[in-house]
């Protein structure tokens, strides 16, 4: 029997018009301390976002979400925050923000296969 690992995940959302508080799920981030696992993935549904806000800057959104990926992956280009420990990076990215990129509050679960869990959650919550 495989050991179950406690993990936290958050859904990455785009809020095309912050004042309306409507959002579209565009990505997922999953963190497991014991396995030193931190993974992020996203896709930007341009057509859907344009329905909410035709003038929304998709190019800038892509740049900003890529910056989150760089931080999550701990790349030097991500600046000082990217050099934090994985749990600190997860907490920084999931901190409450009132910008056009937000995350859900973190949720927890147990998994014996983090990659499979990530794929399942991504399919259910993002695609």
N, CA, C and O atoms as a GROMACS GRO file, in nm:
protein
  508
    1UNK      N    1   0.084  -0.118   0.000
    1UNK     CA    2   0.000   0.000   0.000
    1UNK      C    3   0.089   0.125   0.000
    1UNK      O    4   0.185   0.134   0.076
    2UNK      N    5   0.055   0.220  -0.085
    2UNK     CA    6   0.131   0.344  -0.093
    2UNK      C    7   0.094   0.437   0.021
    2UNK      O    8  -0.019   0.439   0.070
    3UNK      N    9   0.193   0.514   0.062
    3UNK     CA   10   0.170   0.613   0.167
    3UNK      C   11   0.093   0.732   0.110
    3UNK      O   12   0.122   0.778   0.000
    4UNK      N   13  -0.004   0.780   0.184
    4UNK     CA   14  -0.081   0.898   0.144
    4UNK      C   15  -0.008   1.023   0.194
    4UNK      O   16   0.042   1.026   0.306
    5UNK      N   17  -0.005   1.124   0.108
    5UNK     CA   18   0.062   1.249   0.142
    5UNK      C   19  -0.040   1.362   0.147
    5UNK      O   20  -0.127   1.374   0.061
    6UNK      N   21  -0.028   1.446   0.250
    6UNK     CA   22  -0.112   1.563   0.262
    6UNK      C   23  -0.066   1.666   0.160
    6UNK      O   24   0.054   1.693   0.148
    7UNK      N   25  -0.161   1.724   0.087
    7UNK     CA   26  -0.128   1.828  -0.010
    7UNK      C   27  -0.228   1.943   0.004
    7UNK      O   28  -0.336   1.928   0.061
    8UNK      N   29  -0.188   2.056  -0.051
    8UNK     CA   30  -0.275   2.173  -0.064
    8UNK      C   31  -0.277   2.211  -0.210
    8UNK      O   32  -0.178   2.198  -0.281
    9UNK      N   33  -0.393   2.259  -0.255
    9UNK     CA   34  -0.400   2.308  -0.392
    9UNK      C   35  -0.485   2.435  -0.395
    9UNK      O   36  -0.566   2.461  -0.306
   10UNK      N   37  -0.463   2.513  -0.500
   10UNK     CA   38  -0.542   2.634  -0.523
   10UNK      C   39  -0.566   2.646  -0.673
   10UNK      O   40  -0.481   2.613  -0.755
   11UNK      N   41  -0.683   2.696  -0.706
   11UNK     CA   42  -0.719   2.720  -0.845
   11UNK      C   43  -0.676   2.862  -0.880
   11UNK      O   44  -0.702   2.956  -0.804
   12UNK      N   45  -0.612   2.878  -0.993
   12UNK     CA   46  -0.573   3.011  -1.042
   12UNK      C   47  -0.686   3.063  -1.128
   12UNK      O   48  -0.737   2.993  -1.216
   13UNK      N   49  -0.725   3.188  -1.103
   13UNK     CA   50  -0.840   3.246  -1.170
   13UNK      C   51  -0.803   3.378  -1.235
   13UNK      O   52  -0.716   3.450  -1.188
   14UNK      N   53  -0.871   3.408  -1.345
   14UNK     CA   54  -0.862   3.541  -1.403
   14UNK      C   55  -0.995   3.610  -1.376
   14UNK      O   56  -1.102   3.552  -1.392
   15UNK      N   57  -0.986   3.735  -1.333
   15UNK     CA   58  -1.105   3.816  -1.303
   15UNK      C   59  -1.102   3.933  -1.402
   15UNK      O   60  -1.042   4.037  -1.373
   16UNK      N   61  -1.166   3.916  -1.518
   16UNK     CA   62  -1.155   4.019  -1.622
   16UNK      C   63  -1.199   4.158  -1.578
   16UNK      O   64  -1.140   4.258  -1.618
   17UNK      N   65  -1.303   4.164  -1.496
   17UNK     CA   66  -1.349   4.293  -1.442
   17UNK      C   67  -1.366   4.275  -1.292
   17UNK      O   68  -1.466   4.223  -1.244
   18UNK      N   69  -1.265   4.320  -1.219
   18UNK     CA   70  -1.259   4.297  -1.075
   18UNK      C   71  -1.385   4.347  -1.004
   18UNK      O   72  -1.432   4.284  -0.909
   19UNK      N   73  -1.438   4.458  -1.050
   19UNK     CA   74  -1.557   4.515  -0.984
   19UNK      C   75  -1.678   4.424  -0.995
   19UNK      O   76  -1.769   4.433  -0.912
   20UNK      N   77  -1.682   4.336  -1.094
   20UNK     CA   78  -1.796   4.244  -1.109
   20UNK      C   79  -1.776   4.113  -1.034
   20UNK      O   80  -1.872   4.038  -1.013
   21UNK      N   81  -1.654   4.085  -0.993
   21UNK     CA   82  -1.620   3.966  -0.916
   21UNK      C   83  -1.650   3.835  -0.990
   21UNK      O   84  -1.668   3.731  -0.926
   22UNK      N   85  -1.657   3.839  -1.122
   22UNK     CA   86  -1.675   3.718  -1.202
   22UNK      C   87  -1.537   3.665  -1.237
   22UNK      O   88  -1.445   3.743  -1.265
   23UNK      N   89  -1.522   3.534  -1.235
   23UNK     CA   90  -1.390   3.478  -1.264
   23UNK      C   91  -1.400   3.356  -1.354
   23UNK      O   92  -1.505   3.293  -1.367
   24UNK      N   93  -1.285   3.324  -1.415
   24UNK     CA   94  -1.270   3.206  -1.500
   24UNK      C   95  -1.150   3.130  -1.448
   24UNK      O   96  -1.042   3.187  -1.435
   25UNK      N   97  -1.166   3.002  -1.419
   25UNK     CA   98  -1.054   2.919  -1.375
   25UNK      C   99  -0.961   2.895  -1.493
   25UNK      O  100  -1.002   2.850  -1.599
   26UNK      N  101  -0.831   2.927  -1.471
   26UNK     CA  102  -0.734   2.910  -1.580
   26UNK      C  103  -0.618   2.820  -1.542
   26UNK      O  104  -0.540   2.782  -1.629
   27UNK      N  105  -0.604   2.784  -1.416
   27UNK     CA  106  -0.488   2.703  -1.379
   27UNK      C  107  -0.503   2.641  -1.242
   27UNK      O  108  -0.602   2.660  -1.172
   28UNK      N  109  -0.400   2.566  -1.206
   28UNK     CA  110  -0.398   2.494  -1.078
   28UNK      C  111  -0.256   2.492  -1.025
   28UNK      O  112  -0.160   2.484  -1.101
   29UNK      N  113  -0.244   2.501  -0.893
   29UNK     CA  114  -0.116   2.486  -0.826
   29UNK      C  115  -0.135   2.387  -0.712
   29UNK      O  116  -0.231   2.397  -0.636
   30UNK      N  117  -0.044   2.291  -0.700
   30UNK     CA  118  -0.053   2.189  -0.596
   30UNK      C  119   0.080   2.182  -0.523
   30UNK      O  120   0.186   2.183  -0.586
   31UNK      N  121   0.074   2.174  -0.391
   31UNK     CA  122   0.192   2.173  -0.306
   31UNK      C  123   0.183   2.060  -0.204
   31UNK      O  124   0.079   2.039  -0.143
   32UNK      N  125   0.294   1.988  -0.186
   32UNK     CA  126   0.304   1.885  -0.083
   32UNK      C  127   0.440   1.901  -0.013
   32UNK      O  128   0.545   1.881  -0.073
   33UNK      N  129   0.435   1.938   0.114
   33UNK     CA  130   0.558   1.963   0.189
   33UNK      C  131   0.645   1.838   0.201
   33UNK      O  132   0.764   1.843   0.174
   34UNK      N  133   0.584   1.729   0.240
   34UNK     CA  134   0.661   1.606   0.265
   34UNK      C  135   0.736   1.558   0.141
   34UNK      O  136   0.848   1.508   0.151
   35UNK      N  137   0.675   1.574   0.025
   35UNK     CA  138   0.737   1.529  -0.100
   35UNK      C  139   0.816   1.640  -0.170
   35UNK      O  140   0.873   1.618  -0.276
   36UNK      N  141   0.819   1.759  -0.109
   36UNK     CA  142   0.886   1.875  -0.169
   36UNK      C  143   0.837   1.895  -0.312
   36UNK      O  144   0.915   1.912  -0.406
   37UNK      N  145   0.705   1.892  -0.324
   37UNK     CA  146   0.638   1.895  -0.454
   37UNK      C  147   0.564   2.027  -0.469
   37UNK      O  148   0.485   2.064  -0.382
   38UNK      N  149   0.589   2.096  -0.577
   38UNK     CA  150   0.515   2.218  -0.609
   38UNK      C  151   0.501   2.221  -0.760
   38UNK      O  152   0.600   2.225  -0.833
   39UNK      N  153   0.377   2.219  -0.806
   39UNK     CA  154   0.351   2.213  -0.950
   39UNK      C  155   0.243   2.315  -0.986
   39UNK      O  156   0.149   2.337  -0.911
   40UNK      N  157   0.259   2.376  -1.103
   40UNK     CA  158   0.163   2.473  -1.152
   40UNK      C  159   0.145   2.450  -1.302
   40UNK      O  160   0.238   2.415  -1.373
   41UNK      N  161   0.023   2.470  -1.346
   41UNK     CA  162  -0.006   2.462  -1.490
   41UNK      C  163  -0.129   2.548  -1.518
   41UNK      O  164  -0.216   2.562  -1.432
   42UNK      N  165  -0.134   2.606  -1.638
   42UNK     CA  166  -0.247   2.690  -1.673
   42UNK      C  167  -0.272   2.683  -1.823
   42UNK      O  168  -0.189   2.637  -1.900
   43UNK      N  169  -0.389   2.730  -1.861
   43UNK     CA  170  -0.424   2.753  -2.001
   43UNK      C  171  -0.515   2.874  -2.003
   43UNK      O  172  -0.601   2.889  -1.916
   44UNK      N  173  -0.498   2.959  -2.101
   44UNK     CA  174  -0.576   3.082  -2.108
   44UNK      C  175  -0.682   3.070  -2.216
   44UNK      O  176  -0.650   3.067  -2.335
   45UNK      N  177  -0.810   3.062  -2.176
   45UNK     CA  178  -0.921   3.054  -2.273
   45UNK      C  179  -0.957   3.193  -2.326
   45UNK      O  180  -1.047   3.259  -2.275
   46UNK      N  181  -0.884   3.235  -2.428
   46UNK     CA  182  -0.897   3.372  -2.480
   46UNK      C  183  -1.040   3.408  -2.518
   46UNK      O  184  -1.087   3.517  -2.487
   47UNK      N  185  -1.109   3.316  -2.586
   47UNK     CA  186  -1.245   3.346  -2.631
   47UNK      C  187  -1.339   3.368  -2.513
   47UNK      O  188  -1.421   3.460  -2.514
   48UNK      N  189  -1.327   3.284  -2.412
   48UNK     CA  190  -1.414   3.295  -2.295
   48UNK      C  191  -1.388   3.427  -2.220
   48UNK      O  192  -1.481   3.494  -2.177
   49UNK      N  193  -1.261   3.461  -2.205
   49UNK     CA  194  -1.227   3.586  -2.138
   49UNK      C  195  -1.281   3.705  -2.216
   49UNK      O  196  -1.332   3.801  -2.158
   50UNK      N  197  -1.272   3.699  -2.348
   50UNK     CA  198  -1.322   3.807  -2.433
   50UNK      C  199  -1.473   3.825  -2.420
   50UNK      O  200  -1.524   3.936  -2.437
   51UNK      N  201  -1.545   3.718  -2.391
   51UNK     CA  202  -1.689   3.729  -2.369
   51UNK      C  203  -1.720   3.810  -2.243
   51UNK      O  204  -1.817   3.885  -2.238
   52UNK      N  205  -1.636   3.795  -2.142
   52UNK     CA  206  -1.653   3.870  -2.018
   52UNK      C  207  -1.609   4.015  -2.033
   52UNK      O  208  -1.671   4.106  -1.978
   53UNK      N  209  -1.501   4.034  -2.109
   53UNK     CA  210  -1.444   4.169  -2.123
   53UNK      C  211  -1.367   4.176  -2.256
   53UNK      O  212  -1.251   4.136  -2.262
   54UNK      N  213  -1.431   4.226  -2.361
   54UNK     CA  214  -1.367   4.227  -2.494
   54UNK      C  215  -1.233   4.301  -2.499
   54UNK      O  216  -1.150   4.270  -2.584
   55UNK      N  217  -1.211   4.398  -2.413
   55UNK     CA  218  -1.087   4.477  -2.416
   55UNK      C  219  -0.980   4.425  -2.320
   55UNK      O  220  -0.877   4.490  -2.300
   56UNK      N  221  -1.003   4.310  -2.261
   56UNK     CA  222  -0.907   4.257  -2.164
   56UNK      C  223  -0.774   4.227  -2.234
   56UNK      O  224  -0.773   4.174  -2.345
   57UNK      N  225  -0.664   4.262  -2.170
   57UNK     CA  226  -0.530   4.246  -2.228
   57UNK      C  227  -0.478   4.104  -2.204
   57UNK      O  228  -0.416   4.076  -2.101
   58UNK      N  229  -0.504   4.016  -2.299
   58UNK     CA  230  -0.463   3.876  -2.289
   58UNK      C  231  -0.311   3.864  -2.287
   58UNK      O  232  -0.256   3.779  -2.216
   59UNK      N  233  -0.244   3.946  -2.364
   59UNK     CA  234  -0.097   3.941  -2.368
   59UNK      C  235  -0.037   3.971  -2.231
   59UNK      O  236   0.055   3.902  -2.187
   60UNK      N  237  -0.089   4.073  -2.164
   60UNK     CA  238  -0.040   4.106  -2.030
   60UNK      C  239  -0.075   3.995  -1.930
   60UNK      O  240   0.005   3.964  -1.842
   61UNK      N  241  -0.193   3.936  -1.944
   61UNK     CA  242  -0.231   3.824  -1.858
   61UNK      C  243  -0.130   3.710  -1.872
   61UNK      O  244  -0.087   3.653  -1.773
   62UNK      N  245  -0.094   3.678  -1.995
   62UNK     CA  246   0.002   3.570  -2.020
   62UNK      C  247   0.136   3.602  -1.954
   62UNK      O  248   0.197   3.515  -1.891
   63UNK      N  249   0.182   3.724  -1.967
   63UNK     CA  250   0.308   3.765  -1.904
   63UNK      C  251   0.300   3.748  -1.752
   63UNK      O  252   0.392   3.696  -1.689
   64UNK      N  253   0.189   3.793  -1.694
   64UNK     CA  254   0.173   3.786  -1.548
   64UNK      C  255   0.162   3.643  -1.496
   64UNK      O  256   0.220   3.610  -1.393
   65UNK      N  257   0.089   3.559  -1.567
   65UNK     CA  258   0.076   3.420  -1.523
   65UNK      C  259   0.209   3.347  -1.541
   65UNK      O  260   0.245   3.264  -1.458
   66UNK      N  261   0.282   3.377  -1.647
   66UNK     CA  262   0.415   3.318  -1.664
   66UNK      C  263   0.509   3.358  -1.551
   66UNK      O  264   0.594   3.279  -1.510
   67UNK      N  265   0.493   3.481  -1.500
   67UNK     CA  266   0.573   3.524  -1.384
   67UNK      C  267   0.541   3.436  -1.262
   67UNK      O  268   0.632   3.401  -1.187
   68UNK      N  269   0.413   3.402  -1.243
   68UNK     CA  270   0.376   3.311  -1.134
   68UNK      C  271   0.441   3.175  -1.152
   68UNK      O  272   0.489   3.114  -1.055
   69UNK      N  273   0.443   3.126  -1.275
   69UNK     CA  274   0.506   2.996  -1.304
   69UNK      C  275   0.655   3.003  -1.270
   69UNK      O  276   0.709   2.912  -1.207
   70UNK      N  277   0.720   3.110  -1.310
   70UNK     CA  278   0.863   3.128  -1.282
   70UNK      C  279   0.889   3.129  -1.132
   70UNK      O  280   0.986   3.069  -1.086
   71UNK      N  281   0.804   3.198  -1.056
   71UNK     CA  282   0.818   3.201  -0.911
   71UNK      C  283   0.793   3.062  -0.853
   71UNK      O  284   0.871   3.015  -0.770
   72UNK      N  285   0.686   2.998  -0.896
   72UNK     CA  286   0.651   2.865  -0.846
   72UNK      C  287   0.765   2.766  -0.868
   72UNK      O  288   0.795   2.685  -0.781
   73UNK      N  289   0.827   2.774  -0.985
   73UNK     CA  290   0.934   2.681  -1.019
   73UNK      C  291   1.068   2.720  -0.957
   73UNK      O  292   1.166   2.647  -0.971
   74UNK      N  293   1.073   2.834  -0.888
   74UNK     CA  294   1.194   2.875  -0.818
   74UNK      C  295   1.307   2.920  -0.910
   74UNK      O  296   1.424   2.913  -0.873
   75UNK      N  297   1.272   2.968  -1.029
   75UNK     CA  298   1.374   3.013  -1.123
   75UNK      C  299   1.430   3.148  -1.079
   75UNK      O  300   1.358   3.232  -1.025
   76UNK      N  301   1.557   3.168  -1.103
   76UNK     CA  302   1.625   3.291  -1.064
   76UNK      C  303   1.558   3.414  -1.122
   76UNK      O  304   1.553   3.519  -1.057
   77UNK      N  305   1.505   3.403  -1.244
   77UNK     CA  306   1.439   3.516  -1.310
   77UNK      C  307   1.314   3.561  -1.233
   77UNK      O  308   1.264   3.671  -1.257
   78UNK      N  309   1.265   3.479  -1.142
   78UNK     CA  310   1.147   3.512  -1.063
   78UNK      C  311   1.174   3.609  -0.950
   78UNK      O  312   1.082   3.646  -0.876
   79UNK      N  313   1.298   3.651  -0.935
   79UNK     CA  314   1.332   3.748  -0.832
   79UNK      C  315   1.341   3.687  -0.694
   79UNK      O  316   1.348   3.564  -0.681
   80UNK      N  317   1.342   3.769  -0.590
   80UNK     CA  318   1.364   3.719  -0.454
   80UNK      C  319   1.256   3.623  -0.406
   80UNK      O  320   1.286   3.530  -0.330
   81UNK      N  321   1.133   3.643  -0.447
   81UNK     CA  322   1.026   3.554  -0.402
   81UNK      C  323   1.047   3.412  -0.453
   81UNK      O  324   1.014   3.315  -0.385
   82UNK      N  325   1.102   3.400  -0.574
   82UNK     CA  326   1.128   3.267  -0.631
   82UNK      C  327   1.234   3.191  -0.553
   82UNK      O  328   1.245   3.070  -0.567
   83UNK      N  329   1.311   3.261  -0.471
   83UNK     CA  330   1.415   3.196  -0.392
   83UNK      C  331   1.363   3.148  -0.256
   83UNK      O  332   1.436   3.083  -0.182
   84UNK      N  333   1.238   3.181  -0.224
   84UNK     CA  334   1.176   3.132  -0.101
   84UNK      C  335   1.165   2.980  -0.106
   84UNK      O  336   1.177   2.919  -0.212
   85UNK      N  337   1.142   2.920   0.010
   85UNK     CA  338   1.112   2.777   0.016
   85UNK      C  339   0.980   2.752  -0.056
   85UNK      O  340   0.902   2.845  -0.075
   86UNK      N  341   0.955   2.628  -0.097
   86UNK     CA  342   0.834   2.596  -0.173
   86UNK      C  343   0.706   2.632  -0.100
   86UNK      O  344   0.612   2.684  -0.160
   87UNK      N  345   0.701   2.606   0.029
   87UNK     CA  346   0.579   2.640   0.103
   87UNK      C  347   0.556   2.791   0.106
   87UNK      O  348   0.442   2.837   0.099
   88UNK      N  349   0.664   2.867   0.117
   88UNK     CA  350   0.651   3.013   0.118
   88UNK      C  351   0.606   3.065  -0.018
   88UNK      O  352   0.528   3.159  -0.025
   89UNK      N  353   0.656   3.005  -0.127
   89UNK     CA  354   0.613   3.045  -0.261
   89UNK      C  355   0.465   3.014  -0.280
   89UNK      O  356   0.391   3.095  -0.335
   90UNK      N  357   0.423   2.896  -0.234
   90UNK     CA  358   0.281   2.859  -0.245
   90UNK      C  359   0.195   2.960  -0.169
   90UNK      O  360   0.095   3.008  -0.222
   91UNK      N  361   0.234   2.991  -0.047
   91UNK     CA  362   0.156   3.085   0.035
   91UNK      C  363   0.155   3.225  -0.025
   91UNK      O  364   0.053   3.293  -0.020
   92UNK      N  365   0.268   3.270  -0.082
   92UNK     CA  366   0.274   3.402  -0.142
   92UNK      C  367   0.181   3.411  -0.263
   92UNK      O  368   0.108   3.508  -0.279
   93UNK      N  369   0.185   3.308  -0.347
   93UNK     CA  370   0.100   3.310  -0.467
   93UNK      C  371  -0.048   3.302  -0.429
   93UNK      O  372  -0.131   3.363  -0.496
   94UNK      N  373  -0.081   3.227  -0.324
   94UNK     CA  374  -0.222   3.211  -0.287
   94UNK      C  375  -0.272   3.318  -0.190
   94UNK      O  376  -0.388   3.312  -0.148
   95UNK      N  377  -0.190   3.415  -0.156
   95UNK     CA  378  -0.236   3.524  -0.069
   95UNK      C  379  -0.349   3.601  -0.138
   95UNK      O  380  -0.350   3.615  -0.260
   96UNK      N  381  -0.443   3.649  -0.060
   96UNK     CA  382  -0.558   3.721  -0.113
   96UNK      C  383  -0.512   3.846  -0.187
   96UNK      O  384  -0.432   3.925  -0.136
   97UNK      N  385  -0.564   3.862  -0.308
   97UNK     CA  386  -0.530   3.978  -0.390
   97UNK      C  387  -0.658   4.032  -0.452
   97UNK      O  388  -0.757   3.960  -0.466
   98UNK      N  389  -0.656   4.159  -0.488
   98UNK     CA  390  -0.771   4.217  -0.556
   98UNK      C  391  -0.730   4.262  -0.696
   98UNK      O  392  -0.761   4.373  -0.740
   99UNK      N  393  -0.662   4.174  -0.765
   99UNK     CA  394  -0.616   4.204  -0.900
   99UNK      C  395  -0.689   4.112  -0.999
   99UNK      O  396  -0.778   4.037  -0.960
  100UNK      N  397  -0.651   4.121  -1.124
  100UNK     CA  398  -0.720   4.039  -1.224
  100UNK      C  399  -0.672   3.894  -1.222
  100UNK      O  400  -0.734   3.809  -1.287
  101UNK      N  401  -0.565   3.863  -1.150
  101UNK     CA  402  -0.524   3.724  -1.130
  101UNK      C  403  -0.537   3.695  -0.981
  101UNK      O  404  -0.475   3.762  -0.898
  102UNK      N  405  -0.619   3.596  -0.949
  102UNK     CA  406  -0.642   3.558  -0.810
  102UNK      C  407  -0.636   3.407  -0.798
  102UNK      O  408  -0.631   3.336  -0.899
  103UNK      N  409  -0.636   3.359  -0.676
  103UNK     CA  410  -0.645   3.214  -0.654
  103UNK      C  411  -0.761   3.187  -0.559
  103UNK      O  412  -0.806   3.274  -0.484
  104UNK      N  413  -0.808   3.063  -0.566
  104UNK     CA  414  -0.906   3.021  -0.467
  104UNK      C  415  -0.834   3.012  -0.334
  104UNK      O  416  -0.712   3.017  -0.328
  105UNK      N  417  -0.911   3.000  -0.227
  105UNK     CA  418  -0.844   2.971  -0.101
  105UNK      C  419  -0.786   2.830  -0.112
  105UNK      O  420  -0.844   2.747  -0.182
  106UNK      N  421  -0.676   2.802  -0.046
  106UNK     CA  422  -0.618   2.667  -0.056
  106UNK      C  423  -0.712   2.561   0.002
  106UNK      O  424  -0.781   2.583   0.102
  107UNK      N  425  -0.711   2.446  -0.062
  107UNK     CA  426  -0.786   2.329  -0.017
  107UNK      C  427  -0.686   2.216   0.006
  107UNK      O  428  -0.581   2.213  -0.058
  108UNK      N  429  -0.718   2.126   0.096
  108UNK     CA  430  -0.627   2.016   0.130
  108UNK      C  431  -0.686   1.882   0.092
  108UNK      O  432  -0.807   1.867   0.074
  109UNK      N  433  -0.598   1.785   0.081
  109UNK     CA  434  -0.640   1.648   0.055
  109UNK      C  435  -0.525   1.554   0.080
  109UNK      O  436  -0.416   1.595   0.120
  110UNK      N  437  -0.550   1.425   0.055
  110UNK     CA  438  -0.447   1.323   0.068
  110UNK      C  439  -0.434   1.251  -0.065
  110UNK      O  440  -0.533   1.227  -0.134
  111UNK      N  441  -0.310   1.216  -0.100
  111UNK     CA  442  -0.286   1.148  -0.228
  111UNK      C  443  -0.168   1.054  -0.215
  111UNK      O  444  -0.072   1.083  -0.143
  112UNK      N  445  -0.175   0.942  -0.285
  112UNK     CA  446  -0.058   0.854  -0.292
  112UNK      C  447   0.015   0.873  -0.426
  112UNK      O  448   0.121   0.814  -0.447
  113UNK      N  449  -0.041   0.955  -0.516
  113UNK     CA  450   0.022   0.986  -0.644
  113UNK      C  451  -0.010   1.132  -0.678
  113UNK      O  452  -0.118   1.162  -0.730
  114UNK      N  453   0.083   1.220  -0.648
  114UNK     CA  454   0.057   1.364  -0.662
  114UNK      C  455   0.036   1.406  -0.807
  114UNK      O  456  -0.048   1.493  -0.834
  115UNK      N  457   0.110   1.348  -0.899
  115UNK     CA  458   0.090   1.383  -1.041
  115UNK      C  459  -0.049   1.344  -1.089
  115UNK      O  460  -0.114   1.421  -1.160
  116UNK      N  461  -0.094   1.226  -1.052
  116UNK     CA  462  -0.228   1.181  -1.090
  116UNK      C  463  -0.334   1.271  -1.026
  116UNK      O  464  -0.432   1.308  -1.090
  117UNK      N  465  -0.314   1.304  -0.900
  117UNK     CA  466  -0.408   1.394  -0.831
  117UNK      C  467  -0.411   1.530  -0.899
  117UNK      O  468  -0.518   1.588  -0.919
  118UNK      N  469  -0.294   1.582  -0.935
  118UNK     CA  470  -0.288   1.711  -1.004
  118UNK      C  471  -0.368   1.705  -1.134
  118UNK      O  472  -0.450   1.792  -1.160
  119UNK      N  473  -0.344   1.602  -1.214
  119UNK     CA  474  -0.414   1.590  -1.343
  119UNK      C  475  -0.565   1.579  -1.323
  119UNK      O  476  -0.642   1.640  -1.398
  120UNK      N  477  -0.607   1.503  -1.224
  120UNK     CA  478  -0.750   1.487  -1.197
  120UNK      C  479  -0.813   1.621  -1.156
  120UNK      O  480  -0.917   1.660  -1.209
  121UNK      N  481  -0.749   1.690  -1.064
  121UNK     CA  482  -0.801   1.819  -1.019
  121UNK      C  483  -0.802   1.921  -1.134
  121UNK      O  484  -0.896   1.998  -1.148
  122UNK      N  485  -0.698   1.920  -1.214
  122UNK     CA  486  -0.690   2.014  -1.326
  122UNK      C  487  -0.805   1.990  -1.424
  122UNK      O  488  -0.870   2.084  -1.470
  123UNK      N  489  -0.829   1.864  -1.454
  123UNK     CA  490  -0.939   1.830  -1.545
  123UNK      C  491  -1.074   1.872  -1.488
  123UNK      O  492  -1.157   1.929  -1.559
  124UNK      N  493  -1.096   1.845  -1.360
  124UNK     CA  494  -1.224   1.877  -1.296
  124UNK      C  495  -1.247   2.027  -1.277
  124UNK      O  496  -1.359   2.075  -1.292
  125UNK      N  497  -1.140   2.101  -1.245
  125UNK     CA  498  -1.158   2.240  -1.205
  125UNK      C  499  -1.121   2.345  -1.309
  125UNK      O  500  -1.163   2.460  -1.299
  126UNK      N  501  -1.042   2.305  -1.406
  126UNK     CA  502  -0.994   2.404  -1.504
  126UNK      C  503  -1.044   2.379  -1.644
  126UNK      O  504  -1.095   2.469  -1.710
  127UNK      N  505  -1.030   2.257  -1.690
  127UNK     CA  506  -1.066   2.229  -1.830
  127UNK      C  507  -1.214   2.236  -1.856
  127UNK      O  508  -1.259   2.214  -1.968
   0.00000   0.00000   0.00000
